[in-house]
Amino acid sequence: MYGCQGPVVLGRLARMTTHRATKPTATPSQPVERVLMAGLILAVLAGVGWIVGMIYTVMGW
């Protein structure tokens, strides 16, 4: 009963394509990445400054 036609749904899932699109090479010289890195660095510096300010405030109490 199971051996006549085989698993139809599993057969469709097994036939997947193996083609993958090439990934673009990301270089730091791209302007978008420079702006993104600058924004991330500024965000980290702002976060560290906020933490230091909170510690200073709590120590002052």
PDBQT receptor file of N, H, CA, C and O in Angstrom, charges set to zero:
ATOM      1  N   MET A   1       0.813  -1.179   0.000  1.00  0.00    +0.000 N 
ATOM      2  CA  MET A   1       0.000   0.000   0.000  1.00  0.00    +0.000 C 
ATOM      3  C   MET A   1       0.867   1.258   0.000  1.00  0.00    +0.000 C 
ATOM      4  O   MET A   1       0.578   2.204  -0.733  1.00  0.00    +0.000 OA
ATOM      5  N   TYR A   2       1.932   1.282   0.817  1.00  0.00    +0.000 N 
ATOM      6  H   TYR A   2       2.167   0.514   1.412  1.00  0.00    +0.000 HD
ATOM      7  CA  TYR A   2       2.778   2.463   0.825  1.00  0.00    +0.000 C 
ATOM      8  C   TYR A   2       3.838   2.414  -0.267  1.00  0.00    +0.000 C 
ATOM      9  O   TYR A   2       4.349   3.462  -0.661  1.00  0.00    +0.000 OA
ATOM     10  N   GLY A   3       4.180   1.248  -0.762  1.00  0.00    +0.000 N 
ATOM     11  H   GLY A   3       3.764   0.396  -0.442  1.00  0.00    +0.000 HD
ATOM     12  CA  GLY A   3       5.279   1.113  -1.701  1.00  0.00    +0.000 C 
ATOM     13  C   GLY A   3       4.904   1.356  -3.145  1.00  0.00    +0.000 C 
ATOM     14  O   GLY A   3       5.797   1.379  -3.992  1.00  0.00    +0.000 OA
ATOM     15  N   CYS A   4       3.629   1.539  -3.479  1.00  0.00    +0.000 N 
ATOM     16  H   CYS A   4       2.904   1.520  -2.791  1.00  0.00    +0.000 HD
ATOM     17  CA  CYS A   4       3.222   1.691  -4.872  1.00  0.00    +0.000 C 
ATOM     18  C   CYS A   4       3.658   3.015  -5.463  1.00  0.00    +0.000 C 
ATOM     19  O   CYS A   4       4.297   3.037  -6.515  1.00  0.00    +0.000 OA
ATOM     20  N   GLN A   5       3.335   4.100  -4.823  1.00  0.00    +0.000 N 
ATOM     21  H   GLN A   5       2.816   4.083  -3.968  1.00  0.00    +0.000 HD
ATOM     22  CA  GLN A   5       3.630   5.394  -5.412  1.00  0.00    +0.000 C 
ATOM     23  C   GLN A   5       4.748   6.118  -4.684  1.00  0.00    +0.000 C 
ATOM     24  O   GLN A   5       5.366   7.011  -5.263  1.00  0.00    +0.000 OA
ATOM     25  N   GLY A   6       5.021   5.780  -3.477  1.00  0.00    +0.000 N 
ATOM     26  H   GLY A   6       4.519   5.055  -3.006  1.00  0.00    +0.000 HD
ATOM     27  CA  GLY A   6       6.073   6.450  -2.721  1.00  0.00    +0.000 C 
ATOM     28  C   GLY A   6       5.569   7.751  -2.113  1.00  0.00    +0.000 C 
ATOM     29  O   GLY A   6       4.445   8.177  -2.380  1.00  0.00    +0.000 OA
ATOM     30  N   PRO A   7       6.380   8.357  -1.318  1.00  0.00    +0.000 N 
ATOM     31  CA  PRO A   7       5.968   9.590  -0.659  1.00  0.00    +0.000 C 
ATOM     32  C   PRO A   7       5.981  10.773  -1.630  1.00  0.00    +0.000 C 
ATOM     33  O   PRO A   7       7.042  11.287  -1.982  1.00  0.00    +0.000 OA
ATOM     34  N   VAL A   8       4.814  11.188  -2.047  1.00  0.00    +0.000 N 
ATOM     35  H   VAL A   8       3.952  10.770  -1.761  1.00  0.00    +0.000 HD
ATOM     36  CA  VAL A   8       4.704  12.257  -3.046  1.00  0.00    +0.000 C 
ATOM     37  C   VAL A   8       5.154  13.587  -2.450  1.00  0.00    +0.000 C 
ATOM     38  O   VAL A   8       5.909  14.321  -3.087  1.00  0.00    +0.000 OA
ATOM     39  N   VAL A   9       4.710  13.902  -1.260  1.00  0.00    +0.000 N 
ATOM     40  H   VAL A   9       4.096  13.306  -0.743  1.00  0.00    +0.000 HD
ATOM     41  CA  VAL A   9       5.045  15.188  -0.649  1.00  0.00    +0.000 C 
ATOM     42  C   VAL A   9       6.529  15.255  -0.329  1.00  0.00    +0.000 C 
ATOM     43  O   VAL A   9       7.164  16.286  -0.552  1.00  0.00    +0.000 OA
ATOM     44  N   LEU A  10       7.088  14.170   0.191  1.00  0.00    +0.000 N 
ATOM     45  H   LEU A  10       6.572  13.333   0.372  1.00  0.00    +0.000 HD
ATOM     46  CA  LEU A  10       8.504  14.173   0.505  1.00  0.00    +0.000 C 
ATOM     47  C   LEU A  10       9.350  14.266  -0.754  1.00  0.00    +0.000 C 
ATOM     48  O   LEU A  10      10.428  14.860  -0.730  1.00  0.00    +0.000 OA
ATOM     49  N   GLY A  11       8.883  13.694  -1.843  1.00  0.00    +0.000 N 
ATOM     50  H   GLY A  11       8.007  13.212  -1.863  1.00  0.00    +0.000 HD
ATOM     51  CA  GLY A  11       9.615  13.797  -3.097  1.00  0.00    +0.000 C 
ATOM     52  C   GLY A  11       9.692  15.232  -3.583  1.00  0.00    +0.000 C 
ATOM     53  O   GLY A  11      10.708  15.651  -4.137  1.00  0.00    +0.000 OA
ATOM     54  N   ARG A  12       8.636  15.976  -3.381  1.00  0.00    +0.000 N 
ATOM     55  H   ARG A  12       7.810  15.636  -2.931  1.00  0.00    +0.000 HD
ATOM     56  CA  ARG A  12       8.654  17.380  -3.788  1.00  0.00    +0.000 C 
ATOM     57  C   ARG A  12       9.574  18.196  -2.891  1.00  0.00    +0.000 C 
ATOM     58  O   ARG A  12      10.248  19.114  -3.358  1.00  0.00    +0.000 OA
ATOM     59  N   LEU A  13       9.603  17.868  -1.618  1.00  0.00    +0.000 N 
ATOM     60  H   LEU A  13       9.055  17.122  -1.239  1.00  0.00    +0.000 HD
ATOM     61  CA  LEU A  13      10.481  18.601  -0.724  1.00  0.00    +0.000 C 
ATOM     62  C   LEU A  13      11.948  18.279  -0.987  1.00  0.00    +0.000 C 
ATOM     63  O   LEU A  13      12.817  19.111  -0.726  1.00  0.00    +0.000 OA
ATOM     64  N   ALA A  14      12.234  17.096  -1.495  1.00  0.00    +0.000 N 
ATOM     65  H   ALA A  14      11.528  16.420  -1.707  1.00  0.00    +0.000 HD
ATOM     66  CA  ALA A  14      13.615  16.699  -1.727  1.00  0.00    +0.000 C 
ATOM     67  C   ALA A  14      14.201  17.377  -2.958  1.00  0.00    +0.000 C 
ATOM     68  O   ALA A  14      15.421  17.499  -3.064  1.00  0.00    +0.000 OA
ATOM     69  N   ARG A  15      13.368  17.816  -3.882  1.00  0.00    +0.000 N 
ATOM     70  H   ARG A  15      12.377  17.717  -3.796  1.00  0.00    +0.000 HD
ATOM     71  CA  ARG A  15      13.873  18.436  -5.111  1.00  0.00    +0.000 C 
ATOM     72  C   ARG A  15      14.029  19.944  -4.930  1.00  0.00    +0.000 C 
ATOM     73  O   ARG A  15      13.286  20.728  -5.521  1.00  0.00    +0.000 OA
ATOM     74  N   MET A  16      14.979  20.332  -4.128  1.00  0.00    +0.000 N 
ATOM     75  H   MET A  16      15.582  19.695  -3.648  1.00  0.00    +0.000 HD
ATOM     76  CA  MET A  16      15.230  21.751  -3.907  1.00  0.00    +0.000 C 
ATOM     77  C   MET A  16      16.344  22.220  -4.828  1.00  0.00    +0.000 C 
ATOM     78  O   MET A  16      17.223  21.441  -5.198  1.00  0.00    +0.000 OA
ATOM     79  N   THR A  17      16.306  23.470  -5.190  1.00  0.00    +0.000 N 
ATOM     80  H   THR A  17      15.592  24.103  -4.890  1.00  0.00    +0.000 HD
ATOM     81  CA  THR A  17      17.364  24.006  -6.046  1.00  0.00    +0.000 C 
ATOM     82  C   THR A  17      18.618  24.211  -5.227  1.00  0.00    +0.000 C 
ATOM     83  O   THR A  17      18.556  24.487  -4.029  1.00  0.00    +0.000 OA
ATOM     84  N   THR A  18      19.748  24.074  -5.879  1.00  0.00    +0.000 N 
ATOM     85  H   THR A  18      19.798  23.850  -6.853  1.00  0.00    +0.000 HD
ATOM     86  CA  THR A  18      21.019  24.257  -5.198  1.00  0.00    +0.000 C 
ATOM     87  C   THR A  18      21.680  25.559  -5.616  1.00  0.00    +0.000 C 
ATOM     88  O   THR A  18      22.774  25.868  -5.144  1.00  0.00    +0.000 OA
ATOM     89  N   HIS A  19      21.048  26.326  -6.487  1.00  0.00    +0.000 N 
ATOM     90  H   HIS A  19      20.160  26.075  -6.871  1.00  0.00    +0.000 HD
ATOM     91  CA  HIS A  19      21.644  27.574  -6.957  1.00  0.00    +0.000 C 
ATOM     92  C   HIS A  19      21.574  28.628  -5.852  1.00  0.00    +0.000 C 
ATOM     93  O   HIS A  19      20.530  28.813  -5.226  1.00  0.00    +0.000 OA
ATOM     94  N   ARG A  20      22.670  29.301  -5.625  1.00  0.00    +0.000 N 
ATOM     95  H   ARG A  20      23.518  29.150  -6.134  1.00  0.00    +0.000 HD
ATOM     96  CA  ARG A  20      22.704  30.401  -4.669  1.00  0.00    +0.000 C 
ATOM     97  C   ARG A  20      23.265  31.629  -5.362  1.00  0.00    +0.000 C 
ATOM     98  O   ARG A  20      24.214  31.542  -6.141  1.00  0.00    +0.000 OA
ATOM     99  N   ALA A  21      22.675  32.756  -5.072  1.00  0.00    +0.000 N 
ATOM    100  H   ALA A  21      21.904  32.827  -4.439  1.00  0.00    +0.000 HD
ATOM    101  CA  ALA A  21      23.160  34.002  -5.655  1.00  0.00    +0.000 C 
ATOM    102  C   ALA A  21      24.490  34.373  -5.004  1.00  0.00    +0.000 C 
ATOM    103  O   ALA A  21      24.708  34.112  -3.821  1.00  0.00    +0.000 OA
ATOM    104  N   THR A  22      25.358  34.972  -5.775  1.00  0.00    +0.000 N 
ATOM    105  H   THR A  22      25.181  35.184  -6.736  1.00  0.00    +0.000 HD
ATOM    106  CA  THR A  22      26.644  35.389  -5.231  1.00  0.00    +0.000 C 
ATOM    107  C   THR A  22      26.430  36.557  -4.281  1.00  0.00    +0.000 C 
ATOM    108  O   THR A  22      25.634  37.457  -4.548  1.00  0.00    +0.000 OA
ATOM    109  N   LYS A  23      27.147  36.526  -3.182  1.00  0.00    +0.000 N 
ATOM    110  H   LYS A  23      27.793  35.795  -2.965  1.00  0.00    +0.000 HD
ATOM    111  CA  LYS A  23      27.040  37.605  -2.213  1.00  0.00    +0.000 C 
ATOM    112  C   LYS A  23      27.937  38.752  -2.648  1.00  0.00    +0.000 C 
ATOM    113  O   LYS A  23      29.070  38.525  -3.074  1.00  0.00    +0.000 OA
ATOM    114  N   PRO A  24      27.446  39.979  -2.547  1.00  0.00    +0.000 N 
ATOM    115  CA  PRO A  24      28.299  41.104  -2.922  1.00  0.00    +0.000 C 
ATOM    116  C   PRO A  24      29.437  41.279  -1.921  1.00  0.00    +0.000 C 
ATOM    117  O   PRO A  24      29.257  41.089  -0.718  1.00  0.00    +0.000 OA
ATOM    118  N   THR A  25      30.582  41.635  -2.423  1.00  0.00    +0.000 N 
ATOM    119  H   THR A  25      30.729  41.790  -3.400  1.00  0.00    +0.000 HD
ATOM    120  CA  THR A  25      31.713  41.843  -1.535  1.00  0.00    +0.000 C 
ATOM    121  C   THR A  25      31.545  43.169  -0.823  1.00  0.00    +0.000 C 
ATOM    122  O   THR A  25      31.390  44.210  -1.462  1.00  0.00    +0.000 OA
ATOM    123  N   ALA A  26      31.575  43.133   0.476  1.00  0.00    +0.000 N 
ATOM    124  H   ALA A  26      31.701  42.287   0.995  1.00  0.00    +0.000 HD
ATOM    125  CA  ALA A  26      31.412  44.344   1.273  1.00  0.00    +0.000 C 
ATOM    126  C   ALA A  26      32.788  44.891   1.629  1.00  0.00    +0.000 C 
ATOM    127  O   ALA A  26      33.575  44.231   2.307  1.00  0.00    +0.000 OA
ATOM    128  N   THR A  27      33.065  46.088   1.169  1.00  0.00    +0.000 N 
ATOM    129  H   THR A  27      32.426  46.625   0.618  1.00  0.00    +0.000 HD
ATOM    130  CA  THR A  27      34.334  46.733   1.480  1.00  0.00    +0.000 C 
ATOM    131  C   THR A  27      34.063  47.944   2.362  1.00  0.00    +0.000 C 
ATOM    132  O   THR A  27      33.017  48.579   2.224  1.00  0.00    +0.000 OA
ATOM    133  N   PRO A  28      34.973  48.274   3.254  1.00  0.00    +0.000 N 
ATOM    134  CA  PRO A  28      34.754  49.428   4.131  1.00  0.00    +0.000 C 
ATOM    135  C   PRO A  28      34.751  50.755   3.386  1.00  0.00    +0.000 C 
ATOM    136  O   PRO A  28      34.390  51.779   3.964  1.00  0.00    +0.000 OA
ATOM    137  N   SER A  29      35.143  50.761   2.125  1.00  0.00    +0.000 N 
ATOM    138  H   SER A  29      35.437  49.928   1.655  1.00  0.00    +0.000 HD
ATOM    139  CA  SER A  29      35.203  52.015   1.379  1.00  0.00    +0.000 C 
ATOM    140  C   SER A  29      33.836  52.449   0.858  1.00  0.00    +0.000 C 
ATOM    141  O   SER A  29      33.711  53.534   0.290  1.00  0.00    +0.000 OA
ATOM    142  N   GLN A  30      32.820  51.627   1.041  1.00  0.00    +0.000 N 
ATOM    143  H   GLN A  30      32.922  50.746   1.503  1.00  0.00    +0.000 HD
ATOM    144  CA  GLN A  30      31.482  52.007   0.578  1.00  0.00    +0.000 C 
ATOM    145  C   GLN A  30      30.912  53.057   1.516  1.00  0.00    +0.000 C 
ATOM    146  O   GLN A  30      30.999  52.902   2.734  1.00  0.00    +0.000 OA
ATOM    147  N   PRO A  31      30.324  54.136   0.968  1.00  0.00    +0.000 N 
ATOM    148  CA  PRO A  31      29.870  55.242   1.811  1.00  0.00    +0.000 C 
ATOM    149  C   PRO A  31      28.756  54.864   2.784  1.00  0.00    +0.000 C 
ATOM    150  O   PRO A  31      28.700  55.404   3.889  1.00  0.00    +0.000 OA
ATOM    151  N   VAL A  32      27.878  53.957   2.400  1.00  0.00    +0.000 N 
ATOM    152  H   VAL A  32      27.923  53.518   1.503  1.00  0.00    +0.000 HD
ATOM    153  CA  VAL A  32      26.784  53.579   3.291  1.00  0.00    +0.000 C 
ATOM    154  C   VAL A  32      27.332  52.873   4.518  1.00  0.00    +0.000 C 
ATOM    155  O   VAL A  32      26.866  53.108   5.633  1.00  0.00    +0.000 OA
ATOM    156  N   GLU A  33      28.297  52.027   4.323  1.00  0.00    +0.000 N 
ATOM    157  H   GLU A  33      28.675  51.835   3.417  1.00  0.00    +0.000 HD
ATOM    158  CA  GLU A  33      28.873  51.302   5.449  1.00  0.00    +0.000 C 
ATOM    159  C   GLU A  33      29.662  52.226   6.359  1.00  0.00    +0.000 C 
ATOM    160  O   GLU A  33      29.703  52.009   7.570  1.00  0.00    +0.000 OA
ATOM    161  N   ARG A  34      30.288  53.248   5.802  1.00  0.00    +0.000 N 
ATOM    162  H   ARG A  34      30.255  53.425   4.818  1.00  0.00    +0.000 HD
ATOM    163  CA  ARG A  34      31.006  54.221   6.627  1.00  0.00    +0.000 C 
ATOM    164  C   ARG A  34      30.039  54.964   7.534  1.00  0.00    +0.000 C 
ATOM    165  O   ARG A  34      30.304  55.151   8.722  1.00  0.00    +0.000 OA
ATOM    166  N   VAL A  35      28.919  55.385   6.969  1.00  0.00    +0.000 N 
ATOM    167  H   VAL A  35      28.703  55.233   6.004  1.00  0.00    +0.000 HD
ATOM    168  CA  VAL A  35      27.923  56.114   7.751  1.00  0.00    +0.000 C 
ATOM    169  C   VAL A  35      27.333  55.207   8.818  1.00  0.00    +0.000 C 
ATOM    170  O   VAL A  35      27.122  55.631   9.954  1.00  0.00    +0.000 OA
ATOM    171  N   LEU A  36      27.070  53.969   8.456  1.00  0.00    +0.000 N 
ATOM    172  H   LEU A  36      27.242  53.625   7.533  1.00  0.00    +0.000 HD
ATOM    173  CA  LEU A  36      26.521  53.014   9.416  1.00  0.00    +0.000 C 
ATOM    174  C   LEU A  36      27.499  52.764  10.560  1.00  0.00    +0.000 C 
ATOM    175  O   LEU A  36      27.100  52.751  11.725  1.00  0.00    +0.000 OA
ATOM    176  N   MET A  37      28.763  52.568  10.240  1.00  0.00    +0.000 N 
ATOM    177  H   MET A  37      29.087  52.579   9.294  1.00  0.00    +0.000 HD
ATOM    178  CA  MET A  37      29.759  52.341  11.292  1.00  0.00    +0.000 C 
ATOM    179  C   MET A  37      29.916  53.576  12.170  1.00  0.00    +0.000 C 
ATOM    180  O   MET A  37      30.047  53.457  13.388  1.00  0.00    +0.000 OA
ATOM    181  N   ALA A  38      29.904  54.748  11.568  1.00  0.00    +0.000 N 
ATOM    182  H   ALA A  38      29.798  54.844  10.578  1.00  0.00    +0.000 HD
ATOM    183  CA  ALA A  38      30.016  55.977  12.356  1.00  0.00    +0.000 C 
ATOM    184  C   ALA A  38      28.815  56.104  13.292  1.00  0.00    +0.000 C 
ATOM    185  O   ALA A  38      28.973  56.495  14.448  1.00  0.00    +0.000 OA
ATOM    186  N   GLY A  39      27.622  55.780  12.806  1.00  0.00    +0.000 N 
ATOM    187  H   GLY A  39      27.493  55.463  11.867  1.00  0.00    +0.000 HD
ATOM    188  CA  GLY A  39      26.426  55.835  13.645  1.00  0.00    +0.000 C 
ATOM    189  C   GLY A  39      26.486  54.838  14.787  1.00  0.00    +0.000 C 
ATOM    190  O   GLY A  39      26.101  55.155  15.912  1.00  0.00    +0.000 OA
ATOM    191  N   LEU A  40      26.965  53.637  14.504  1.00  0.00    +0.000 N 
ATOM    192  H   LEU A  40      27.278  53.380  13.590  1.00  0.00    +0.000 HD
ATOM    193  CA  LEU A  40      27.082  52.624  15.556  1.00  0.00    +0.000 C 
ATOM    194  C   LEU A  40      28.111  53.021  16.614  1.00  0.00    +0.000 C 
ATOM    195  O   LEU A  40      27.892  52.821  17.809  1.00  0.00    +0.000 OA
ATOM    196  N   ILE A  41      29.222  53.579  16.170  1.00  0.00    +0.000 N 
ATOM    197  H   ILE A  41      29.400  53.742  15.200  1.00  0.00    +0.000 HD
ATOM    198  CA  ILE A  41      30.251  54.011  17.114  1.00  0.00    +0.000 C 
ATOM    199  C   ILE A  41      29.726  55.149  17.985  1.00  0.00    +0.000 C 
ATOM    200  O   ILE A  41      29.957  55.168  19.194  1.00  0.00    +0.000 OA
ATOM    201  N   LEU A  42      29.015  56.102  17.367  1.00  0.00    +0.000 N 
ATOM    202  H   LEU A  42      28.828  56.087  16.385  1.00  0.00    +0.000 HD
ATOM    203  CA  LEU A  42      28.445  57.196  18.149  1.00  0.00    +0.000 C 
ATOM    204  C   LEU A  42      27.397  56.691  19.140  1.00  0.00    +0.000 C 
ATOM    205  O   LEU A  42      27.298  57.199  20.257  1.00  0.00    +0.000 OA
ATOM    206  N   ALA A  43      26.625  55.701  18.734  1.00  0.00    +0.000 N 
ATOM    207  H   ALA A  43      26.706  55.288  17.826  1.00  0.00    +0.000 HD
ATOM    208  CA  ALA A  43      25.610  55.133  19.632  1.00  0.00    +0.000 C 
ATOM    209  C   ALA A  43      26.268  54.434  20.817  1.00  0.00    +0.000 C 
ATOM    210  O   ALA A  43      25.796  54.547  21.948  1.00  0.00    +0.000 OA
ATOM    211  N   VAL A  44      27.352  53.716  20.561  1.00  0.00    +0.000 N 
ATOM    212  H   VAL A  44      27.736  53.624  19.642  1.00  0.00    +0.000 HD
ATOM    213  CA  VAL A  44      28.062  53.041  21.657  1.00  0.00    +0.000 C 
ATOM    214  C   VAL A  44      28.677  54.065  22.600  1.00  0.00    +0.000 C 
ATOM    215  O   VAL A  44      28.616  53.905  23.819  1.00  0.00    +0.000 OA
ATOM    216  N   LEU A  45      29.266  55.112  22.042  1.00  0.00    +0.000 N 
ATOM    217  H   LEU A  45      29.315  55.242  21.052  1.00  0.00    +0.000 HD
ATOM    218  CA  LEU A  45      29.851  56.155  22.887  1.00  0.00    +0.000 C 
ATOM    219  C   LEU A  45      28.784  56.858  23.718  1.00  0.00    +0.000 C 
ATOM    220  O   LEU A  45      29.009  57.164  24.889  1.00  0.00    +0.000 OA
ATOM    221  N   ALA A  46      27.626  57.116  23.120  1.00  0.00    +0.000 N 
ATOM    222  H   ALA A  46      27.443  56.868  22.168  1.00  0.00    +0.000 HD
ATOM    223  CA  ALA A  46      26.535  57.744  23.866  1.00  0.00    +0.000 C 
ATOM    224  C   ALA A  46      26.050  56.826  24.983  1.00  0.00    +0.000 C 
ATOM    225  O   ALA A  46      25.756  57.295  26.082  1.00  0.00    +0.000 OA
ATOM    226  N   GLY A  47      25.964  55.529  24.716  1.00  0.00    +0.000 N 
ATOM    227  H   GLY A  47      26.203  55.148  23.823  1.00  0.00    +0.000 HD
ATOM    228  CA  GLY A  47      25.544  54.573  25.736  1.00  0.00    +0.000 C 
ATOM    229  C   GLY A  47      26.533  54.492  26.881  1.00  0.00    +0.000 C 
ATOM    230  O   GLY A  47      26.138  54.453  28.046  1.00  0.00    +0.000 OA
ATOM    231  N   VAL A  48      27.812  54.468  26.558  1.00  0.00    +0.000 N 
ATOM    232  H   VAL A  48      28.133  54.500  25.611  1.00  0.00    +0.000 HD
ATOM    233  CA  VAL A  48      28.843  54.417  27.599  1.00  0.00    +0.000 C 
ATOM    234  C   VAL A  48      28.818  55.707  28.409  1.00  0.00    +0.000 C 
ATOM    235  O   VAL A  48      28.945  55.673  29.633  1.00  0.00    +0.000 OA
ATOM    236  N   GLY A  49      28.656  56.843  27.736  1.00  0.00    +0.000 N 
ATOM    237  H   GLY A  49      28.553  56.871  26.741  1.00  0.00    +0.000 HD
ATOM    238  CA  GLY A  49      28.559  58.117  28.448  1.00  0.00    +0.000 C 
ATOM    239  C   GLY A  49      27.359  58.163  29.376  1.00  0.00    +0.000 C 
ATOM    240  O   GLY A  49      27.454  58.690  30.484  1.00  0.00    +0.000 OA
ATOM    241  N   TRP A  50      26.236  57.620  28.940  1.00  0.00    +0.000 N 
ATOM    242  H   TRP A  50      26.159  57.192  28.040  1.00  0.00    +0.000 HD
ATOM    243  CA  TRP A  50      25.034  57.592  29.775  1.00  0.00    +0.000 C 
ATOM    244  C   TRP A  50      25.264  56.725  31.013  1.00  0.00    +0.000 C 
ATOM    245  O   TRP A  50      24.880  57.098  32.121  1.00  0.00    +0.000 OA
ATOM    246  N   ILE A  51      25.890  55.572  30.815  1.00  0.00    +0.000 N 
ATOM    247  H   ILE A  51      26.202  55.269  29.915  1.00  0.00    +0.000 HD
ATOM    248  CA  ILE A  51      26.163  54.676  31.949  1.00  0.00    +0.000 C 
ATOM    249  C   ILE A  51      27.107  55.346  32.942  1.00  0.00    +0.000 C 
ATOM    250  O   ILE A  51      26.887  55.282  34.151  1.00  0.00    +0.000 OA
ATOM    251  N   VAL A  52      28.158  55.987  32.435  1.00  0.00    +0.000 N 
ATOM    252  H   VAL A  52      28.337  56.039  31.453  1.00  0.00    +0.000 HD
ATOM    253  CA  VAL A  52      29.099  56.672  33.318  1.00  0.00    +0.000 C 
ATOM    254  C   VAL A  52      28.387  57.797  34.064  1.00  0.00    +0.000 C 
ATOM    255  O   VAL A  52      28.622  57.994  35.256  1.00  0.00    +0.000 OA
ATOM    256  N   GLY A  53      27.523  58.530  33.378  1.00  0.00    +0.000 N 
ATOM    257  H   GLY A  53      27.332  58.370  32.410  1.00  0.00    +0.000 HD
ATOM    258  CA  GLY A  53      26.770  59.595  34.028  1.00  0.00    +0.000 C 
ATOM    259  C   GLY A  53      25.843  59.071  35.110  1.00  0.00    +0.000 C 
ATOM    260  O   GLY A  53      25.698  59.705  36.156  1.00  0.00    +0.000 OA
ATOM    261  N   MET A  54      25.219  57.936  34.883  1.00  0.00    +0.000 N 
ATOM    262  H   MET A  54      25.337  57.421  34.034  1.00  0.00    +0.000 HD
ATOM    263  CA  MET A  54      24.339  57.350  35.896  1.00  0.00    +0.000 C 
ATOM    264  C   MET A  54      25.145  56.878  37.102  1.00  0.00    +0.000 C 
ATOM    265  O   MET A  54      24.723  57.058  38.244  1.00  0.00    +0.000 OA
ATOM    266  N   ILE A  55      26.295  56.281  36.851  1.00  0.00    +0.000 N 
ATOM    267  H   ILE A  55      26.639  56.135  35.923  1.00  0.00    +0.000 HD
ATOM    268  CA  ILE A  55      27.138  55.847  37.978  1.00  0.00    +0.000 C 
ATOM    269  C   ILE A  55      27.603  57.075  38.770  1.00  0.00    +0.000 C 
ATOM    270  O   ILE A  55      27.616  57.037  40.000  1.00  0.00    +0.000 OA
ATOM    271  N   TYR A  56      27.977  58.137  38.104  1.00  0.00    +0.000 N 
ATOM    272  H   TYR A  56      27.967  58.168  37.105  1.00  0.00    +0.000 HD
ATOM    273  CA  TYR A  56      28.408  59.357  38.768  1.00  0.00    +0.000 C 
ATOM    274  C   TYR A  56      27.266  59.948  39.608  1.00  0.00    +0.000 C 
ATOM    275  O   TYR A  56      27.482  60.427  40.721  1.00  0.00    +0.000 OA
ATOM    276  N   THR A  57      26.052  59.903  39.054  1.00  0.00    +0.000 N 
ATOM    277  H   THR A  57      25.877  59.514  38.150  1.00  0.00    +0.000 HD
ATOM    278  CA  THR A  57      24.901  60.433  39.775  1.00  0.00    +0.000 C 
ATOM    279  C   THR A  57      24.598  59.603  41.018  1.00  0.00    +0.000 C 
ATOM    280  O   THR A  57      24.330  60.160  42.083  1.00  0.00    +0.000 OA
ATOM    281  N   VAL A  58      24.639  58.289  40.896  1.00  0.00    +0.000 N 
ATOM    282  H   VAL A  58      24.858  57.837  40.031  1.00  0.00    +0.000 HD
ATOM    283  CA  VAL A  58      24.350  57.425  42.031  1.00  0.00    +0.000 C 
ATOM    284  C   VAL A  58      25.438  57.556  43.099  1.00  0.00    +0.000 C 
ATOM    285  O   VAL A  58      25.139  57.545  44.293  1.00  0.00    +0.000 OA
ATOM    286  N   MET A  59      26.687  57.679  42.678  1.00  0.00    +0.000 N 
ATOM    287  H   MET A  59      26.930  57.689  41.708  1.00  0.00    +0.000 HD
ATOM    288  CA  MET A  59      27.790  57.839  43.634  1.00  0.00    +0.000 C 
ATOM    289  C   MET A  59      27.687  59.177  44.366  1.00  0.00    +0.000 C 
ATOM    290  O   MET A  59      28.136  59.292  45.507  1.00  0.00    +0.000 OA
ATOM    291  N   GLY A  60      27.101  60.188  43.724  1.00  0.00    +0.000 N 
ATOM    292  H   GLY A  60      26.736  60.094  42.797  1.00  0.00    +0.000 HD
ATOM    293  CA  GLY A  60      26.959  61.504  44.334  1.00  0.00    +0.000 C 
ATOM    294  C   GLY A  60      25.882  61.553  45.391  1.00  0.00    +0.000 C 
ATOM    295  O   GLY A  60      25.881  62.478  46.204  1.00  0.00    +0.000 OA
ATOM    296  N   TRP A  61      24.972  60.613  45.421  1.00  0.00    +0.000 N 
ATOM    297  H   TRP A  61      24.972  59.862  44.761  1.00  0.00    +0.000 HD
ATOM    298  CA  TRP A  61      23.896  60.603  46.417  1.00  0.00    +0.000 C 
ATOM    299  C   TRP A  61      24.443  60.272  47.731  1.00  0.00    +0.000 C 
ATOM    300  O   TRP A  61      23.701  60.211  48.711  1.00  0.00    +0.000 OA
TER     301      TRP A  61
